[in-house]
Amino acid sequence: MPESFVVRREAHIAAPPAAVFALMTDPEKILRWMGTEAEIEPEPGGLYLVNVTGARFARGSFREVVPVHRLAYSFGWDGSEVVPPGSSLVEIDLIEQPDGTLLRLTHSGLPSEEQCAGHAEGWEHYLGRLTAVAAGGDPGPDPFYGRT
């Protein structure tokens, strides 16, 4: 079996877990920080579909949904042979803290160091935008818009 690569990220967010969870599972709220279109069915077996950059759809299905605490969903890119839909796994834990939420993200099952680096860059970018929105800010236009 080929080795897989993993991205791990943490973000401290100045909002309670319920608010962060809503920003990750409500299609209208997701679009405040990531994407141009979203269809989200946050229940086991439900669809995860986000047009992340306006030019590229991420697709998968939810494996685990523990409201306000945990999300796990398969992940990949429509039309990609390298990271096809559902070929990797995103796990997000939201841990309540006195000053907000600690978000821990693990993205596993990536096929190469190159893909790992690209997804790490993407998660760093979008978690920064999520952090800004959750704190009541506006992250501004997405500089990743149009990327394929």
N, C-alpha and C positions, 0 to 999 in steps of 0.2 A: 504494500500500500504506500503511495507517495506521501512524503511528509507534507504537513500543512503548516501554514503560517498564521500567526495570530496578532491582532491589533488589540492593545489594551489602553484605555484612556479613562481618566477621572476628571470630573468637573465639579467645582463647588458652586452651587446655584442659590441665589438669595431669594428663594421661594419655597413654600412647603411642597412635599412630595406630590400631593394631590394636584397642585397647579402644574408641576413639571409633567406628571403623567398625562394630564389633559393636553398639554402642548405636544405630546408625542403620539396621542391616539385620536384626537379630534381632527378630521381632515382640514377644516377651516383654520384651526390653530396651528397645525403643522406648517401651513403656507406662510405664516408670519416669519418663519426662520429658515425654511428649506422648501424648495420646489415651486412648481407652477401649477401642478395638478396633484390631487391625492385621493385615493380610494382606500380607506382603512376599515377593516372589520375586526376590531380587537377582541377576538374570541378564538379559542383553539380551532385551527383549521381555516380561520378567516383570512381574507386577502390582505396583503400588504402591497400596495402599488403607489409609488410616488415618482412623478416626473421631476427628478432632482434638479436638473439644470435647464429645463425647458427643451432639452435635446436628448435626454436619456432617462429611460424608465428603470427604476429599481423594482424588482418583483420578488415576492415570496409569500409565505403563509405563516400565520402565528402558530407557534407551538405551545407557548405558555403565556397566560395573562393573569397576573395577580394584581388586581386594581390597587393603584398608588404605590406599589412596591416593586413589581418585576414585569418585564416583557422579554420574550424570546421569540424570534421569528427567523425563518430561512430567508436568504437574501441572494440576489444576483441581478444581472443586467439583461434586459430584453435584447436579443440579437447577439449576445456575446457567447463565443465558444470558450473563452478563457474563464469567465466567472458567470456561467449561465444562471437563469432564475432558479432560486432555491438551492444553489450549490454550496453556500456558506451559511453560517449561523451568527446572528447578532443577539447578544444577551445584555440586557440593561437592568441594573439593580438601582433602586432609588432608596437611599438610606437617610432617614430623618436626622437632622443635626440641630443644635440649638439656634443656629443662624440660617437655617434653610435646609438644603438637600445636598448630599453627596451622591453624584451620579457615577456609577461604575459601569463601563462599557467593555465588553469583550466581543470581538469579531473574529471568529475562528473558521477554519476550513478554506482559507485563501490558498491558491495554488503556487505562489512564487513570492520571492522577496520583492520583486517589482510591484506585484499586486498589493502586497502588504504595505509597502511604502505609499502607494497611491491612495489606498483606503485610509491609511493613518492620516495623510494630509487632509482628505475629505472629512473624516470624523473630527479632527482638530478644528477645522474651519466651521463645520456646522454646529458643533457643541459650543463654540464661541458665540455663534449667532443665537443659539437656544438660550445660553446664559444671559445674553443681553435682553432678549425678549422677556424671559421669566422675571427679570429684575425691573420690568416696566419700560425698558428702552426700545429704541428702534435700531436694528442693525444696519439699516440702509439697504441700497440695492446690492444684490448678491454678485460679487465679482466672478463667481464661478458660472454665472448664467451663460448658456450657450456651449459650455464644454461638452465634449462627447467622450 
